């Protein structure tokens, strides 16, 4: 017969190995997800450079929806039947981001000698930032086991506002290269 103490130690050891495997799997998923988020944040930034209102919102919506779908695949959520709802949520936030960047660009243009460049740079920075933060919000919720389709517009708005309040994005800095540099740095 085996010693009960040795059996208990073996069970603990097996449980610890399973936990380590789970942690390693979670870390791999997190790393893959962060790569997806950074890639789509760059696409989001590029969508902000589209000068046609409406087309830029549609492209940003498609980019963010595709990013969320890829994140859901990584975290093994099936959102195919909820993709329209997800697209509507990202579409509303993309539209709001475009409207806000238009306001910010108008203010910035009044102080800049390169007025024709400022609007596009501001829109690109805002679009990239929104895509990045939407990605991080969805990633966090999926890591917690929450259905990504349950995230609503107000949750995204509250998350973005909190990130701005924490200094993750400074809307007074118009520099697109500065904002791109901030986006490429890993999440702190």
C-alpha positions as CSV (number, residue, x, y, z in Angstrom):
1,X,0.0,0.0,0.0
2,X,1.1,3.5,-0.7
3,X,1.7,6.0,2.1
4,X,-1.2,8.5,2.4
5,X,1.3,11.3,2.9
6,X,3.1,10.4,-0.4
7,X,-0.2,10.1,-2.2
8,X,-1.3,13.6,-1.0
9,X,2.1,15.1,-2.0
10,X,1.8,13.5,-5.4
11,X,-1.7,14.9,-5.8
12,X,-0.5,18.4,-4.8
13,X,2.4,18.0,-7.2
14,X,0.1,17.0,-10.0
15,X,-2.2,19.9,-9.2
16,X,0.7,22.3,-9.2
17,X,1.9,21.0,-12.6
18,X,-1.6,21.5,-14.0
19,X,-1.7,25.0,-12.6
20,X,1.7,25.8,-14.1
21,X,0.4,24.5,-17.4
22,X,-2.7,26.6,-17.2
23,X,-0.5,29.7,-16.2
24,X,1.8,29.0,-19.1
25,X,-1.2,28.6,-21.5
26,X,-2.6,31.9,-20.1
27,X,0.7,33.7,-20.6
28,X,0.9,32.4,-24.2
29,X,-2.6,33.5,-24.9
30,X,-1.9,36.9,-23.4
31,X,1.2,37.4,-25.4
32,X,-0.6,36.4,-28.6
33,X,-3.5,38.7,-27.8
34,X,-1.2,41.6,-27.1
35,X,0.4,41.1,-30.5
36,X,-3.0,41.1,-32.1
37,X,-4.0,44.3,-30.3
38,X,-0.8,46.2,-31.2
39,X,-1.2,45.2,-34.9
40,X,-4.8,46.3,-35.0
41,X,-4.0,49.5,-33.2
42,X,-1.7,50.4,-36.1
43,X,-4.5,49.6,-38.5
44,X,-6.8,51.7,-36.4
45,X,-4.3,54.6,-36.6
46,X,-4.2,54.2,-40.4
47,X,-8.0,54.3,-40.5
48,X,-7.9,57.7,-38.8
49,X,-6.0,59.1,-41.8
50,X,-8.9,58.4,-44.2
51,X,-10.2,61.9,-45.0
52,X,-13.8,60.9,-45.9
53,X,-16.1,61.0,-42.9
54,X,-18.1,57.8,-42.7
55,X,-15.6,55.8,-44.7
56,X,-13.1,56.2,-41.8
57,X,-15.8,55.2,-39.3
58,X,-16.7,52.1,-41.3
59,X,-13.1,51.0,-41.7
60,X,-12.4,51.6,-38.0
61,X,-15.5,49.5,-37.1
62,X,-14.3,46.7,-39.4
63,X,-10.8,46.8,-37.9
64,X,-12.0,46.7,-34.3
65,X,-14.6,44.0,-35.0
66,X,-12.0,41.8,-36.7
67,X,-9.6,42.4,-33.8
68,X,-12.3,41.4,-31.3
69,X,-13.0,38.3,-33.4
70,X,-9.3,37.3,-33.3
71,X,-9.2,37.9,-29.6
72,X,-12.3,35.7,-29.1
73,X,-10.6,33.0,-31.1
74,X,-7.5,33.1,-28.9
75,X,-9.6,32.9,-25.8
76,X,-11.8,30.3,-27.3
77,X,-15.1,32.3,-27.4
78,X,-17.5,31.6,-30.2
79,X,-18.9,35.1,-31.1
80,X,-20.0,34.3,-34.7
81,X,-23.7,34.6,-33.8
82,X,-23.0,37.9,-31.9
83,X,-20.7,39.6,-34.4
84,X,-23.4,42.1,-35.6
85,X,-23.9,43.2,-32.0
86,X,-20.1,43.5,-31.6
87,X,-19.8,45.5,-34.8
88,X,-22.6,47.9,-33.7
89,X,-20.9,48.5,-30.4
90,X,-17.5,49.2,-32.1
91,X,-19.3,51.3,-34.7
92,X,-20.8,53.6,-32.1
93,X,-17.5,54.0,-30.4
94,X,-15.7,54.6,-33.7
95,X,-18.2,57.3,-34.6
96,X,-17.8,58.9,-31.2
97,X,-14.1,58.8,-31.5
98,X,-14.3,60.4,-35.0
99,X,-16.5,63.2,-33.6
100,X,-14.2,63.8,-30.7
101,X,-11.1,63.8,-32.9
102,X,-12.9,66.3,-35.2
103,X,-13.4,68.6,-32.2
104,X,-9.8,68.2,-31.0
105,X,-8.5,68.8,-34.5
106,X,-10.5,72.0,-34.8
107,X,-9.0,73.3,-31.6
108,X,-5.5,72.2,-32.6
109,X,-5.8,73.7,-36.1
110,X,-6.4,77.1,-34.6
111,X,-2.9,77.0,-33.1
112,X,-0.9,75.2,-35.8
113,X,0.7,76.6,-38.9
114,X,0.3,73.2,-40.5
115,X,-3.5,73.2,-40.2
116,X,-4.0,70.7,-43.0
117,X,-1.9,68.0,-41.3
118,X,-3.1,68.4,-37.8
119,X,-6.7,67.1,-38.4
120,X,-5.5,63.8,-39.9
121,X,-2.8,63.3,-37.3
122,X,-5.3,63.9,-34.5
123,X,-7.9,61.5,-36.0
124,X,-5.2,58.9,-36.5
125,X,-4.0,59.2,-33.0
126,X,-7.5,59.0,-31.5
127,X,-8.5,56.1,-33.7
128,X,-5.3,54.1,-32.9
129,X,-5.8,54.8,-29.2
130,X,-9.4,53.7,-29.2
131,X,-8.6,50.5,-31.0
132,X,-5.8,49.8,-28.6
133,X,-7.9,50.4,-25.5
134,X,-10.9,48.5,-26.9
135,X,-8.6,45.6,-27.5
136,X,-7.2,45.7,-24.0
137,X,-10.7,45.9,-22.5
138,X,-11.9,42.9,-24.5
139,X,-8.8,41.0,-23.7
140,X,-9.2,41.6,-19.9
141,X,-12.8,40.5,-20.0
142,X,-12.1,37.4,-21.9
143,X,-9.2,36.5,-19.6
144,X,-11.8,36.8,-16.7
145,X,-14.0,34.3,-18.6
146,X,-16.7,36.9,-19.6
147,X,-18.5,36.8,-22.9
148,X,-17.1,39.5,-25.1
149,X,-20.5,40.2,-26.7
150,X,-21.7,41.4,-23.3
151,X,-19.5,44.5,-23.4
152,X,-21.5,47.6,-24.1
153,X,-20.7,51.1,-25.4
154,X,-20.8,52.7,-21.9
155,X,-18.3,50.1,-20.6
156,X,-16.0,51.1,-23.5
157,X,-16.5,54.8,-22.8
158,X,-15.8,54.4,-19.1
159,X,-12.7,52.4,-19.8
160,X,-11.3,54.9,-22.3
161,X,-12.1,57.8,-20.0
162,X,-10.3,56.0,-17.1
163,X,-7.3,55.4,-19.3
164,X,-7.1,59.1,-20.2
165,X,-7.5,60.1,-16.5
166,X,-4.6,57.7,-15.7
167,X,-2.5,59.5,-18.3
168,X,-2.3,56.6,-20.8
169,X,-3.2,59.1,-23.5
170,X,-2.7,62.8,-23.4
171,X,-5.0,64.5,-25.8
172,X,-3.1,67.7,-25.6
173,X,-0.2,66.0,-27.4
174,X,-1.1,66.1,-31.1
175,X,2.1,64.3,-32.3
176,X,1.1,61.2,-34.2
177,X,4.6,59.7,-33.8
178,X,4.4,60.3,-30.0
179,X,1.0,58.5,-29.9
180,X,2.3,55.7,-32.0
181,X,5.3,55.2,-29.7
182,X,2.9,55.1,-26.7
183,X,0.8,52.5,-28.5
184,X,3.7,50.2,-29.4
185,X,4.9,50.1,-25.8
186,X,3.6,47.2,-23.9
187,X,0.6,47.7,-21.5
188,X,1.8,48.9,-18.2
